[in-house]
Amino acid sequence: MDNLLAGRLCCGKYYRSSGECSFENGIFLAFGINYEEFESGPAQYTTAIIQLEDGQVIETLPEEIKFMQYKKQKIKTEIASENECPVPDNEIPSENEKEADMDNERAKTEEKPRRRKIDHGKIRALKNAGWSNKDIAGEMHMTPAAVANSLCTHKELIDGLVDR
C-alpha cells in the first residue's frame, strides 16, 4: 500500500507543543507506527510520515491528511481558503497507468548489466594445454563454474575432452 501512495501530494494538519499546524503541499513518504505510554502499558497507533515544502519531515495521524494529485503532475496554483485543502485533481491515473509509469521510471534508473563476450576458443586452447578450470577462470576473469559451463556448452570446440 505504501508503494502506491509514496510521493503523493497531500494536505492536512499536524500537532506540535505550540498547537495545531497545517500544510498544503506535503509529500507523503510512508505510514509508520508510534506508541503512547499508559498506566496499563504502551499502545501503538499508525502515523503518516510527510515531507513539507521546506524539507521538514513530520508525523501526523492518517485521518488528518488528504491526498491530492500525484507528485509528477502539476500542482494547482489556485489556493483554497485557509481552512481547506486545495481541490484534488480529478484526472487521477488508473492503476494500469500508474504501474506503467512506475515500470518506465524503473527502466530509466536501472542499468542493464552488460554481457561480456566469452572467448570460447581461448578457453578450449587453455584446457587442451592442460590448464585446470580454476586456472582458466583466473586468466579469463570468470568463475570456474562459468568455465565449466563454456566447456560443456561448446563441446564441439573441445573435441570431446572431459573435465578432470
Secondary structure per residue as TSV (DSSP state, phi and psi in degrees):
chain	resnum	aa	ss	phi	psi
A	1	M	-	360.0	-42.3
A	2	D	H	-58.1	-39.6
A	3	N	H	-61.1	-36.8
A	4	L	H	-73.4	-29.1
A	5	L	H	-92.9	-23.7
A	6	A	T	-57.9	132.7
A	7	G	T	91.9	-6.3
A	8	R	E	-73.2	142.1
A	9	L	E	-75.2	144.0
A	10	C	E	-148.4	164.7
A	11	C	E	-136.1	165.0
A	12	G	E	159.7	-153.8
A	13	K	E	-138.8	158.2
A	14	Y	E	-142.3	166.8
A	15	Y	E	-119.8	136.9
A	16	R	E	-124.7	172.6
A	17	S	T	-60.9	-25.7
A	18	S	T	-80.9	-8.0
A	19	G	E	127.1	-163.7
A	20	E	E	-79.6	133.9
A	21	C	E	-123.0	152.1
A	22	S	E	-123.9	159.2
A	23	F	E	-140.5	153.4
A	24	E	E	-112.2	-34.0
A	25	N	E	-128.7	63.4
A	26	G	E	-87.6	159.4
A	27	I	E	-112.4	120.6
A	28	F	E	-70.0	127.8
A	29	L	E	-100.6	-49.5
A	30	A	E	-173.8	169.2
A	31	F	E	-90.5	150.6
A	32	G	E	-136.3	-178.4
A	33	I	E	-129.2	134.6
A	34	N	E	-128.6	175.2
A	35	Y	E	-143.8	159.0
A	36	E	E	-129.0	137.1
A	37	E	E	-84.5	132.7
A	38	F	E	-124.6	170.0
A	39	E	T	-59.3	-34.8
A	40	S	T	-82.5	-4.7
A	41	G	E	127.0	-179.3
A	42	P	E	-75.6	150.5
A	43	A	E	-127.2	125.6
A	44	Q	E	-86.4	151.0
A	45	Y	E	-147.7	154.3
A	46	T	E	-81.1	142.9
A	47	T	E	-128.6	161.5
A	48	A	E	-109.8	132.2
A	49	I	E	-103.1	122.0
A	50	I	E	-125.8	138.5
A	51	Q	E	-100.7	124.0
A	52	L	-	-82.4	169.0
A	53	E	T	-58.1	-33.3
A	54	D	T	-82.5	3.8
A	55	G	S	94.1	-11.9
A	56	Q	-	-67.5	138.8
A	57	V	E	-105.1	127.9
A	58	I	E	-122.7	165.9
A	59	E	E	-126.1	131.9
A	60	T	E	-143.2	172.8
A	61	L	-	-76.4	141.3
A	62	P	G	-56.3	-34.3
A	63	E	G	-71.4	-7.9
A	64	E	G	-92.4	-0.9
A	65	I	E	-116.1	157.5
A	66	K	E	-134.6	125.3
A	67	F	E	-77.7	144.6
A	68	M	E	-117.0	-148.0
A	69	Q	E	-72.5	171.6
A	70	Y	E	-72.3	152.6
A	71	K	T	-56.4	-37.8
A	72	K	T	-74.3	-15.7
A	73	Q	S	-82.7	159.3
A	74	K	-	-67.4	141.0
A	75	I	-	-77.3	133.3
A	76	K	-	-64.4	140.6
A	77	T	-	-90.1	-15.4
A	78	E	-	-68.5	133.3
A	79	I	-	-103.5	127.5
A	80	A	-	-79.7	178.3
A	81	S	-	-62.6	164.4
A	82	E	T	-58.0	-34.5
A	83	N	T	-91.6	-2.4
A	84	E	S	-112.3	156.0
A	85	C	-	-83.5	155.5
A	86	P	-	-58.5	150.7
A	87	V	-	-67.3	130.5
A	88	P	-	-65.4	151.6
A	89	D	-	-72.6	131.3
A	90	N	S	-77.3	-14.1
A	91	E	-	-97.0	62.3
A	92	I	-	-79.1	131.8
A	93	P	-	-64.8	151.8
A	94	S	-	-70.5	169.5
A	95	E	H	-59.0	-41.1
A	96	N	H	-64.1	-40.2
A	97	E	H	-65.9	-40.0
A	98	K	H	-63.1	-44.6
A	99	E	H	-63.8	-41.6
A	100	A	H	-63.3	-41.4
A	101	D	H	-63.1	-42.6
A	102	M	H	-65.4	-39.3
A	103	D	H	-62.9	-42.3
A	104	N	H	-63.7	-41.9
A	105	E	H	-63.0	-43.5
A	106	R	H	-61.5	-42.8
A	107	A	H	-63.6	-34.6
A	108	K	H	-69.5	-38.6
A	109	T	H	-87.7	-25.8
A	110	E	S	-84.7	128.8
A	111	E	-	-86.7	131.8
A	112	K	-	-81.8	132.9
A	113	P	-	-65.7	138.5
A	114	R	-	-83.6	135.4
A	115	R	-	-88.3	130.8
A	116	R	-	-82.4	147.0
A	117	K	-	-79.7	132.8
A	118	I	-	-100.7	128.8
A	119	D	-	-85.7	87.8
A	120	H	H	-64.4	-30.9
A	121	G	H	-64.7	-41.1
A	122	K	H	-66.9	-40.9
A	123	I	H	-60.0	-44.9
A	124	R	H	-60.7	-44.0
A	125	A	H	-64.2	-42.8
A	126	L	H	-65.9	-38.0
A	127	K	H	-66.2	-42.2
A	128	N	H	-64.8	-26.0
A	129	A	T	-82.4	1.0
A	130	G	T	95.8	9.7
A	131	W	-	-73.9	147.6
A	132	S	-	-81.4	162.7
A	133	N	H	-59.9	-36.4
A	134	K	H	-65.2	-42.8
A	135	D	H	-66.5	-41.3
A	136	I	H	-63.0	-42.4
A	137	A	H	-59.0	-42.7
A	138	G	H	-63.5	-42.1
A	139	E	H	-66.0	-40.1
A	140	M	H	-94.1	0.8
A	141	H	T	57.5	51.5
A	142	M	S	-137.2	178.6
A	143	T	-	-92.4	154.4
A	144	P	H	-57.6	-33.4
A	145	A	H	-64.8	-38.0
A	146	A	H	-67.2	-36.1
A	147	V	H	-64.0	-47.9
A	148	A	H	-60.3	-40.7
A	149	N	H	-62.4	-43.2
A	150	S	H	-62.4	-42.5
A	151	L	H	-65.3	-40.4
A	152	C	H	-72.5	-38.9
A	153	T	H	-72.0	-30.7
A	154	H	T	-115.1	51.7
A	155	K	H	-59.8	-32.0
A	156	E	H	-62.2	-22.0
A	157	L	H	-82.4	-23.6
A	158	I	H	-107.2	10.4
A	159	D	T	53.0	42.5
A	160	G	T	77.2	11.1
A	161	L	-	-66.6	131.2
A	162	V	-	-98.5	136.5
A	163	D	-	-67.7	137.5
A	164	R	-	-94.8	360.0
